[in-house]
Amino acid sequence: MTSSVWHPNTQMKEWGTFDTISKGKGIWLIDSKGNKIIDAVGSMWCNVWGHSNPELVKAITNQSKKIQHSSMFNLTNDPVEKLAKNLIRISPGMNKVFYSDNGSSAMEIAIKIALQYWKNIGESKKTQIATIENGYHGDTFGAMSVGYVPEFFGKFKKQLFSTIQFPVPNKYRIPKGLTLTDYQNDCLEKMEKRFSKDNNIAAFIMESGAQMAGGVIIYPNDFQRKISKLCKKHGILFVLDEIATGFGRLGSMIQYKEQKSIPDIVAYGKMLTGGYLTMAATLSSKKIYDSFSGEFNQWKHLFHGHTYTGNPIAASVANQNILMYEKYDLIKKIQKTSKIFSQYYDDISAIDIVGDIRHKGMLMGIELVSDRKKKIPIKTKKSINKVFFEEGKKNGIYLRTLGNIVMLVPPLSIEENELESLLKKTIKTIQAAKSHII
Ligand SMILES: *Cc1c(COP(=O)(O)O)cnc(C)c1O
């Protein structure tokens, strides 16, 4: 039977059919034929406690018996009130929470808040947005504009608004003759120079801690903190995207705390509901929020709102999720379990197509190359992703690569023995995939 479903970022002709996942338990996905595979990508980087966690399921069923959805337009509900308090409590410097239902929207909202802030305080010149090359902030038009990844968005370039882009110090591709520190200083100098010259920059937007979809680039120490200082010095709002990197993925609850860089606006998504329901949040400081306050006919309020904003079932599961981080001391557990990754560096880099291993917290990116010296990305006849998906499945893991990078983004609460098993299976998969490389 043919399906009527159109899949995301997928050449449908190459795939044809898809396995049906009918159940999940812990780190395992179980298909309709009863085959079990480890969810190595945490169902697109969002799963925290594994699948079918009873405490999270209970939060969903309990709330769904009371009220399933009621609008945030003119009304509120208990779960979103509680969640906002929870988020403010764990997010230093933040004061108010605006809800949406996916990360791209949360970033659109961050952009709109930043731009409108300057209008609200009567600064009409501040209209430009600065970003970092290869950042990724979502697939909608504003998010594509600020997170321009050429391979993904080239076809829509004409319709995107322009931004000021700065380079990122990529440890794997340091220009000849430079040290990583030189490289980082060059990037920062470029920013400082431009910031001193242009007084029209409204905001600087970047992912917090690491770039994910743009190629798993983990920032060198102090890069983010220094940018935040430059922004403060030059009157530019500092906007962070913690959608993929916050909530423990990189080993700390709030990545900007670790990076010592308090933003004016921050967005959370992916892990917010433990990976169970769709919800995202954009938080802002008191200074930003206060600028939106005025008489109705001053039109200073925020012009944004989605139908499903502040859904009470999603907020209930998010509250339960945050409670469990604290109850089970998840961040500590991640930091401990994360050490397992490093025990496998040698075995992974012994495979001759492995060019680089990038690891922090519960994230590993393994970049595959056909020439280690020249660092040329590998090519396969089918998409690399399809090859790894098929070989991964034979070894009992669900993989989704990012071009030539094998991503390991497992459920955050994965046990040490489970992670060891995942890493062994990943090594076998990379070895098996070698025969497909051209
Ligand atoms: C996934 C992601 C987004 C977009 O979130 P969606 O829920 O997919 O719209 C934004 N920023 C980062 C860093 C992401 O990884």
The ligand as an SDF file (V2000), in Angstrom:
LIG
                    3D

 15 15  0  0  0  0  0  0  0  0999 V2000
   15.8070   22.1010   16.0590 C   0  0  0  0  0  0  0  0  0  0  0  0
   16.3450   23.4640   16.2330 C   0  0  0  0  0  0  0  0  0  0  0  0
   15.5550   24.5930   15.9860 C   0  0  0  0  0  0  0  0  0  0  0  0
   14.1680   24.5040   15.4030 C   0  0  0  0  0  0  0  0  0  0  0  0
   13.2690   23.8340   16.2000 O   0  0  0  0  0  0  0  0  0  0  0  0
   11.9960   23.1020   15.5360 P   0  0  0  0  0  0  0  0  0  0  0  0
   11.2060   22.6450   16.7090 O   0  0  0  0  0  0  0  0  0  0  0  0
   12.5390   21.9950   14.6950 O   0  0  0  0  0  0  0  0  0  0  0  0
   11.2880   24.1270   14.7150 O   0  0  0  0  0  0  0  0  0  0  0  0
   16.0980   25.8330   16.2690 C   0  0  0  0  0  0  0  0  0  0  0  0
   17.3510   25.9580   16.7310 N   0  0  0  0  0  0  0  0  0  0  0  0
   18.1390   24.9030   16.9650 C   0  0  0  0  0  0  0  0  0  0  0  0
   19.5050   25.1130   17.5100 C   0  0  0  0  0  0  0  0  0  0  0  0
   17.6770   23.6140   16.6910 C   0  0  0  0  0  0  0  0  0  0  0  0
   18.4820   22.5590   16.8590 O   0  0  0  0  0  0  0  0  0  0  0  0
  1  2  1  0
  2  3  1  0
  2 14  2  0
  3  4  1  0
  3 10  2  0
  4  5  1  0
  5  6  1  0
  6  7  2  0
  6  8  1  0
  6  9  1  0
 10 11  1  0
 11 12  2  0
 12 13  1  0
 12 14  1  0
 14 15  1  0
M  END
$$$$
